[in-house]
């Protein structure tokens, strides 16, 4: 609520102070925001007495905001008005002479409004207004204070007389004059001379004032000599600061910029706060920074421009200069391969609102270097937005260059995993260079990676309209057909046509051959799965034509011939497979082929040949072969392989535990058998007990499970195996009951999983 | 950009016989590594490269040679040079000093006298603890 001041003045009225009540004070950080409903509830809960006491406690602790907040909750008739006024007064003084004079004044005014009969509060409102330059406002308040009489009336005599003088009146003609000391009268008399130029000061005037009058009269040597004497004599801090300021003025008039800067800095250090000083000093630093920049000394220029900005933070030309210096330093840092430093300079320049095409372009390069691809993509986009549109501009880009920059942005987005943006930016690139087939191809590849196969096919069709024999496009188009799981067979069959065309155009194209091999292999597998071995043989052979010596294909061919009772060809292909096999994975293909057709002895013979060729295989090779058999219900044969694995294993392989663990989900008894063997052999006992506990729990043997868990826990603690301790804890929770699992998930902070579960539950039972 | 040769008629430029500046092998700018200005032509690039290879041969100075070679590969064909030029960090545009400087305020202002007078008595004070009222309640 804003109450406006109006004359005549009533010393007991509160309406005179341009009052803004405390409830309308701005909510600064220091003034906590009120939650109305919360406060309302609290008002119901808390009585006047407790609020008063709380406020008092806060007041004593000098937490005046809290004290005021407590007291203002009390109903108007019961509020401790004097305390509230005193709290506003103290808060007001603190802020006025501290961080925020304007808010401080509002608090002082609140104190004076709450206690209008106390001249102390009014007097301080007057002083505050005076210091803020509101001379008429101060005059009005001083005159009210004078009417109260007493000590504050006496204290207001000098401020009132000064305010009258500042207001263009002669205080010597008013009653207050007689209450001033002789020294105050002398000062004001001398000051009165400054009301009209030329200034004729009485000889008893302070030396500083006479210096200033000489300065104003243009007698700079006289002024400077007198100002030197002021500094050398017993002057006050204010006088010394002012003498430095005017010595700086004299130096500036003779363009002695270094001296002017030194004197003005000395004036600031001595405490002078003046907009003119800041403005002049900022200008000096600005000019110095410009000169240094032109001389090539960017580092020193940066310091000078920084000083200028400190004094005039929002000055556009200073910010432009500073941004230029940062751009230059960034460029130099980049040239020296100091990209982090370059990035920091360029970011600062952008922060100075100086973003330009070149700057954002450089920054995008820096982001790429630091691996910040999302930022790089966004910054390339910004650079493109800021590119000069006029063809005459020195930075003008041709359409192809614009397209290339969009393409670069797309590549950054792809690195950042922002695939939607990749598509959009490639589209932009195509817009600028519709005939650039590489860009169209890149867009299509992105669409394929995104799984948008129809869109990819459309894009590739457009590309092929422009260039029907574009081999990479044909290959990608084939992929876009082949990978479409939902497409009918006749659509997928287009893949073959695309790849065959590519191969016809370039018969040695390896990628086309590879893709066609995959096509035929895929077709063969379909026939194989339906036991149509004759048809499968044709497709496998086609695949082999395109990908000769492909072990898996050869092994399948052998298998198909055995199924077709063509032993000769089956043997021939199996021999061919053995001849070409070089790695364990390739030998595994052949062994598994023997398993599939139930020729276990041939598999065993193959193993002997493998060992003869490459020596002993790692133990997990034998175990994995055994598990191939186990999974195909060939336990007897599998046991033979497992025994062989045990025989071949080294102690550090912990082979029993390996087998026991792998068998857990296939054959519980086998798993238990091997885990027991592991325990007997002393292989990882803690781990074995843990696995046995899980197996027992799955079979419903709770007590046995608990026993194994206790044993695992004991071993884990004894061996200080923190990982095992944790796993035992998890196993205990999981094997106890469903509640235990839930408790465990909650204790792990698996909030997202739980949230999902609970959300599902909510959705399920929403209607209830 | 003017720094991009594809935008300027480099064929009309007078070719230099020697690099225009000292080679800076540690620079991120391949032209600087070869001791060239940004607008150097393909033949200038080639010449600078072979001059440097004599200085930093792969046998005597393999590390330096790698840097020189890497810079050369970025500029040794029209295609790679175009790509390098398009994605090469740029200096800021030349600085133009302000046309009009801000005027310094160098005249006497009587306000300074008032400020001095305001430093006298309570107006010059910032601590008023003696004016605090005693706490009641």
Interface residues (C-beta under 8 A of the other chain):
Chain A: X52 X56 X59 X60 X80 X82 X83 X86 X89 X90 X93 X97 X118 X120 X124 X127 X130 X131 X155 X158 X159 X162 X165 X166 X184 X187 X188 X191 X194 X195 X208 X209 X212 X215 X216 X236 X238 X239 X242 X245 X246 X249 X252 X253 X274 X276 X279 X280 X283 X284 X286 X287 X290 X293 X294 X317 X321 X324 X327 X328 X331 X334 X335 X336 X337 X339 X342 X356 X358 X359 X361 X362 X365 X366 X394 X395 X396 X397 X398 X401 X404 X405 X408
Chain B: X1 X2 X4 X6 X7 X24 X26 X27 X28 X29 X32 X83 X86 X87 X89 X90 X91 X92 X93 X95 X97 X98 X101 X102 X104 X105 X106 X107 X108 X109 X110 X112 X113 X114 X115 X116 X117 X118 X119 X120 X121 X122 X123 X124 X126 X127 X128 X131 X132 X133 X135 X136 X137
